[in-house]
Amino acid sequence: MRSLLMPLGQLAVVGLALTVPAYATRDDTIDDARVLVGGNVDLRLMPLGASITNGKGSDDGNGYRKALRDLLVADGNEVDMVGSLESGDMDDNQNEGWNGLRIDQVLEKAKASVPERLPNLFTINVGTNDCLQDYDIEHAGDRMEEMLKYLWNASPLASIILSTLLVNGDADIEERVLEVNKQLKVLAEQMAAESRKLILVDMHSSDGVQEEDLVDGTHPDSAGYEKMAKLWFNGTEDAASRGWLQSPQVLPSGGTSTTASTTAPSASTTPGASNGTASATGTLDTATAVVNDKEAQSTTDAAPQVSEDGSKAPQAAGCPAVALILALGTLVILI
């Protein structure tokens, strides 16, 4: 009996060896949020703002834009930065960074540019000139709300990464900056309640530009712009982890971009609205997205595999033949 079962025991060992790799190949150390960003969709990104967006104060004139683009490309994304202006020595240097303009004035520039380019992602830093000019600070948040809603109406698939204003070296201007930032945070909460695709990143924080990073009390140096780029990237990761990023729309005739998609917005959805619950925060909150993604992967792992002819392939864990072999192997050991 033992001589009969010995070959079956050896076969059981082989069968066990064949089944183990199916469960050992998944790497649970992978950062699921980064997987969601990398290679997810093409990004037609419009940097929108004033001189900080344009890159004033940086050594190469690129500001935060090249560093941000490099981070996104390294993470697996096709990126096309778009805008009517060109600044800096980087190759993809288009932007909408208008020196000296306030929120309302930048909005007018956006109205001339966005319909031709239809970005699916905006990075917005604007309002510093409102503070420098002491221009109707009390209603800065209202002007920003008007800008956001215009952008979503003009480019309905867009996600928006909005930043708070940077620290300022002048005490009076800094007081206005803090007031505007309060309004931006309230606006972000309002947009979240409306399920809008808005992420607020806090540039006026310990991770953002510090006063010693300023070259003239207002504009960052190159190291300061690197800090901005990291926060913009974190905000983009957050948007991606929520499933907000959608392929860019096909451009109208005469539009300017190197990326295009056949995706069109649904007529029944609110422009800029997310499919699920939106959030607007300066702190990444991707825990739910990551958990849901792992649950989805577990469900996928458990689903039966289907061959090209539509038949289900046998599953290692539920295959009766393998179970019998393992049982016989155990019996051999006991004998």
C-alpha positions as CSV (number, residue, x, y, z in Angstrom):
1,M,0.0,0.0,0.0
2,R,2.8,2.3,0.9
3,S,4.6,1.7,-2.4
4,L,1.3,2.5,-4.2
5,L,0.7,5.7,-2.4
6,M,4.3,7.0,-2.5
7,P,4.1,8.2,-6.2
8,L,0.9,9.9,-5.3
9,G,2.5,11.6,-2.4
10,Q,5.3,12.9,-4.7
11,L,2.6,14.1,-7.1
12,A,0.9,15.9,-4.2
13,V,4.1,17.8,-3.5
14,V,4.4,18.8,-7.1
15,G,0.8,19.9,-7.2
16,L,1.3,22.0,-4.1
17,A,4.3,23.7,-5.6
18,L,2.3,24.5,-8.7
19,T,-0.5,26.1,-6.7
20,V,1.6,28.3,-4.4
21,P,2.8,30.9,-7.1
22,A,-0.8,31.8,-7.8
23,Y,-1.0,33.4,-4.4
24,A,2.6,34.6,-4.0
25,T,2.8,36.9,-7.0
26,R,0.6,39.7,-5.6
27,D,2.7,42.4,-3.9
28,D,0.7,43.9,-1.1
29,T,3.4,46.5,-0.5
30,I,2.4,48.4,-3.7
31,D,1.1,51.9,-3.0
32,D,-2.4,51.6,-4.5
33,A,-2.8,55.4,-4.7
34,R,0.2,55.7,-7.0
35,V,-1.0,52.8,-9.1
36,L,-4.2,54.6,-9.7
37,V,-2.3,57.8,-10.9
38,G,0.3,56.1,-13.0
39,G,-0.9,55.5,-16.6
40,N,-4.5,56.2,-15.7
41,V,-5.4,58.8,-18.3
42,D,-3.7,61.3,-20.5
43,L,-3.4,64.7,-18.7
44,R,-4.1,67.9,-20.6
45,L,-3.0,70.2,-17.8
46,M,-3.5,74.0,-17.7
47,P,-1.4,75.8,-15.1
48,L,-3.6,78.9,-14.4
49,G,-2.7,82.0,-12.4
50,A,-0.4,85.0,-12.4
51,S,3.4,85.5,-12.2
52,I,3.9,82.6,-9.8
53,T,2.3,80.2,-12.4
54,N,4.5,81.8,-15.0
55,G,7.6,81.0,-13.0
56,K,8.9,84.4,-11.9
57,G,11.8,84.0,-9.4
58,S,12.9,80.6,-10.6
59,D,16.4,80.1,-12.1
60,D,15.1,78.6,-15.4
61,G,11.7,80.4,-15.6
62,N,9.8,77.1,-15.3
63,G,8.5,77.7,-11.8
64,Y,6.8,74.6,-10.5
65,R,5.7,73.4,-13.9
66,K,8.7,71.3,-15.0
67,A,9.1,69.6,-11.6
68,L,5.4,68.8,-11.5
69,R,5.4,67.5,-15.1
70,D,8.5,65.3,-14.3
71,L,6.7,63.8,-11.3
72,L,3.6,63.0,-13.3
73,V,5.5,61.5,-16.2
74,A,7.6,59.4,-13.9
75,D,4.4,58.1,-12.4
76,G,3.3,56.8,-15.8
77,N,1.2,59.7,-17.2
78,E,1.2,61.2,-20.7
79,V,1.2,65.0,-19.9
80,D,0.5,67.9,-22.2
81,M,0.7,71.3,-20.6
82,V,-1.5,73.8,-22.4
83,G,-2.0,77.5,-22.4
84,S,-1.7,80.6,-24.6
85,L,1.7,81.6,-23.0
86,E,5.1,80.1,-23.2
87,S,7.7,80.6,-20.4
88,G,10.8,78.8,-19.1
89,D,13.3,76.6,-20.9
90,M,11.3,73.4,-20.6
91,D,10.0,71.8,-23.8
92,D,6.3,71.6,-22.8
93,N,6.2,75.2,-21.4
94,Q,2.6,76.4,-22.3
95,N,0.7,77.9,-19.4
96,E,-1.8,80.6,-18.4
97,G,0.4,82.6,-16.0
98,W,-0.3,86.3,-16.4
99,N,2.0,88.6,-14.6
100,G,0.3,91.1,-12.3
101,L,-3.3,90.0,-12.9
102,R,-6.0,89.5,-10.2
103,I,-8.5,86.7,-10.0
104,D,-11.1,88.5,-12.1
105,Q,-8.6,89.4,-14.7
106,V,-7.1,85.9,-14.9
107,L,-10.7,84.6,-15.4
108,E,-11.0,86.8,-18.5
109,K,-7.8,85.3,-19.9
110,A,-9.2,81.8,-19.1
111,K,-12.4,82.6,-21.1
112,A,-10.3,83.2,-24.2
113,S,-8.1,80.1,-23.7
114,V,-10.0,77.2,-22.1
115,P,-12.7,76.6,-24.8
116,E,-9.9,76.1,-27.4
117,R,-7.9,73.7,-25.2
118,L,-10.4,71.9,-22.9
119,P,-8.0,70.8,-20.2
120,N,-9.0,67.8,-18.0
121,L,-6.8,69.1,-15.2
122,F,-6.2,72.6,-13.8
123,T,-3.6,73.7,-11.3
124,I,-4.7,77.1,-10.0
125,N,-2.8,79.6,-7.9
126,V,-4.2,83.1,-8.1
127,G,-5.1,85.9,-5.7
128,T,-1.7,87.2,-4.6
129,N,-2.2,90.3,-6.8
130,D,-5.5,90.9,-5.2
131,C,-3.7,91.0,-1.9
132,L,-0.8,93.2,-3.3
133,Q,-3.3,95.6,-4.7
134,D,-5.6,95.4,-1.6
135,Y,-8.4,94.8,-4.1
136,D,-11.8,93.9,-2.6
137,I,-10.3,91.3,-0.3
138,E,-13.7,90.6,1.3
139,H,-15.1,89.1,-1.9
140,A,-12.0,87.2,-3.2
141,G,-13.7,83.9,-2.5
142,D,-16.7,85.0,-4.6
143,R,-14.5,85.8,-7.5
144,M,-12.8,82.4,-7.2
145,E,-16.1,80.7,-7.1
146,E,-17.0,82.4,-10.3
147,M,-13.8,81.2,-11.9
148,L,-14.2,77.6,-10.8
149,K,-17.8,77.4,-12.1
150,Y,-16.8,78.9,-15.4
151,L,-14.0,76.4,-15.8
152,W,-16.3,73.5,-15.2
153,N,-18.9,74.8,-17.6
154,A,-16.3,75.4,-20.3
155,S,-14.5,72.0,-19.7
156,P,-17.0,69.7,-17.9
157,L,-14.6,66.8,-17.5
158,A,-12.0,68.8,-15.7
159,S,-10.7,68.2,-12.2
160,I,-9.3,71.3,-10.4
161,I,-6.4,71.4,-8.0
162,L,-6.7,74.8,-6.2
163,S,-4.0,76.1,-3.9
164,T,-4.1,78.5,-1.0
165,L,-1.9,81.6,-1.5
166,L,1.7,81.5,-0.6
167,V,3.2,83.2,2.5
168,N,4.2,86.8,1.9
169,G,7.1,88.7,3.4
170,D,5.2,91.9,4.0
171,A,3.1,91.9,7.2
172,D,0.2,93.9,5.8
173,I,0.0,91.7,2.6
174,E,0.4,88.6,4.7
175,E,-2.7,89.6,6.7
176,R,-4.7,89.8,3.5
177,V,-3.3,86.5,2.3
178,L,-4.5,84.8,5.5
179,E,-8.0,86.3,5.0
180,V,-8.2,85.1,1.4
181,N,-7.0,81.7,2.4
182,K,-9.8,81.4,4.9
183,Q,-12.3,82.2,2.1
184,L,-10.7,79.6,-0.2
185,K,-11.1,76.9,2.5
186,V,-14.7,77.8,3.0
187,L,-15.2,77.7,-0.8
188,A,-13.6,74.3,-0.9
189,E,-16.0,72.9,1.7
190,Q,-18.9,74.4,-0.3
191,M,-17.7,72.7,-3.5
192,A,-17.3,69.4,-1.7
193,A,-20.9,69.7,-0.5
194,E,-21.9,70.1,-4.2
195,S,-19.8,67.0,-5.2
196,R,-17.5,69.1,-7.4
197,K,-14.1,67.7,-8.5
198,L,-12.0,70.1,-6.5
199,I,-8.9,69.4,-4.4
200,L,-7.5,72.2,-2.2
201,V,-3.8,71.9,-1.5
202,D,-2.4,74.1,1.3
203,M,0.7,75.9,0.0
204,H,0.6,78.1,3.1
205,S,1.7,75.3,5.4
206,S,4.8,73.6,6.8
207,D,5.1,71.6,3.6
208,G,4.7,74.7,1.4
209,V,6.9,77.7,0.5
210,Q,8.4,79.3,3.5
211,E,9.4,83.0,3.9
212,E,13.1,82.1,3.4
213,D,12.2,80.5,0.0
214,L,11.0,83.9,-1.4
215,V,13.3,85.9,-3.6
216,D,11.5,89.2,-3.3
217,G,8.9,88.7,-0.5
218,T,6.3,87.3,-2.9
219,H,7.8,84.9,-5.5
220,P,9.6,81.6,-4.6
221,D,13.0,80.6,-5.6
222,S,13.7,77.3,-7.4
223,A,13.7,75.4,-4.1
224,G,10.3,76.9,-3.2
225,Y,8.9,76.0,-6.6
226,E,10.0,72.4,-6.0
227,K,7.9,72.3,-2.8
228,M,4.9,73.6,-4.8
229,A,5.4,70.9,-7.4
230,K,5.2,68.1,-4.7
231,L,2.0,69.5,-3.3
232,W,0.4,69.8,-6.8
233,F,1.4,66.2,-7.4
234,N,-0.1,65.1,-4.1
235,G,-3.3,66.8,-5.0
236,T,-3.3,65.1,-8.4
237,E,-2.8,61.7,-6.7
238,D,-5.8,62.5,-4.5
239,A,-8.0,63.3,-7.4
240,A,-6.9,60.2,-9.2
241,S,-7.5,58.0,-6.2
242,R,-11.1,59.2,-6.1
243,G,-11.5,58.2,-9.8
244,W,-12.0,61.8,-10.9
245,L,-9.5,62.0,-13.7
246,Q,-11.2,61.5,-17.1
247,S,-9.6,61.4,-20.6
248,P,-9.6,64.9,-22.2
249,Q,-12.3,65.8,-24.7
250,V,-11.8,66.0,-28.4
251,L,-10.8,69.5,-29.2
252,P,-12.9,71.8,-31.3
253,S,-11.7,72.6,-34.8
254,G,-8.6,74.8,-34.5
255,G,-8.0,73.7,-30.9
256,T,-4.4,73.5,-29.6
257,S,-3.2,70.4,-27.8
258,T,-1.3,67.2,-28.5
259,T,-3.7,64.9,-26.7
260,A,-7.3,64.0,-27.6
261,S,-10.0,61.6,-26.7
262,T,-13.4,60.6,-27.9
263,T,-14.8,60.9,-24.4
264,A,-17.6,63.5,-24.2
265,P,-19.3,64.7,-21.0
266,S,-22.7,63.3,-20.2
267,A,-25.5,65.8,-20.8
268,S,-27.2,64.6,-17.6
269,T,-24.3,65.4,-15.2
270,T,-23.4,68.6,-13.5
271,P,-20.2,70.1,-15.0
272,G,-17.3,69.4,-12.6
273,A,-19.3,67.0,-10.5
274,S,-17.8,63.7,-9.3
275,N,-19.6,60.4,-9.6
276,G,-19.3,59.8,-5.8
277,T,-18.9,61.9,-2.8
278,A,-16.4,64.8,-3.4
279,S,-13.9,66.1,-1.1
280,A,-11.8,69.3,-1.1
281,T,-9.0,69.2,1.4
282,G,-5.4,70.3,1.8
283,T,-4.6,66.9,3.4
284,L,-4.7,63.7,1.3
285,D,-7.6,61.5,2.2
286,T,-7.1,58.5,0.1
287,A,-7.8,55.7,2.7
288,T,-11.2,54.9,1.4
289,A,-10.1,54.8,-2.2
290,V,-7.2,52.5,-1.3
291,V,-9.3,50.1,0.7
292,N,-12.0,49.9,-2.0
293,D,-9.3,49.2,-4.5
294,K,-7.9,46.3,-2.5
295,E,-11.4,44.9,-2.0
296,A,-11.9,45.1,-5.8
297,Q,-8.6,43.3,-6.3
298,S,-9.6,40.6,-3.9
299,T,-12.9,40.1,-5.7
300,T,-11.0,40.0,-9.0
301,D,-8.5,37.4,-7.6
302,A,-11.4,35.2,-6.5
303,A,-13.3,35.4,-9.8
304,P,-13.1,32.4,-12.1
305,Q,-10.8,32.8,-15.1
306,V,-12.4,32.5,-18.5
307,S,-10.5,31.2,-21.5
308,E,-10.7,32.6,-25.0
309,D,-13.5,30.2,-25.9
310,G,-15.6,31.4,-23.0
311,S,-15.0,28.3,-20.8
312,K,-14.0,28.7,-17.2
313,A,-10.5,27.5,-16.3
314,P,-10.1,25.3,-13.2
315,Q,-9.2,27.2,-10.0
316,A,-6.3,26.0,-7.9
317,A,-8.0,26.6,-4.6
318,G,-11.3,24.9,-5.6
319,C,-10.0,22.1,-7.9
320,P,-11.2,18.7,-6.6
321,A,-8.3,16.9,-8.3
322,V,-5.7,19.0,-6.4
323,A,-7.6,18.5,-3.2
324,L,-7.6,14.7,-3.6
325,I,-3.8,14.7,-4.4
326,L,-3.1,16.8,-1.3
327,A,-5.2,14.5,0.8
328,L,-3.4,11.4,-0.5
329,G,0.0,13.0,0.2
330,T,-1.0,13.7,3.8
331,L,-2.1,10.0,4.0
332,V,1.3,8.9,2.8
333,I,3.0,10.9,5.5
334,L,0.7,9.4,8.2
335,I,1.4,5.9,6.9
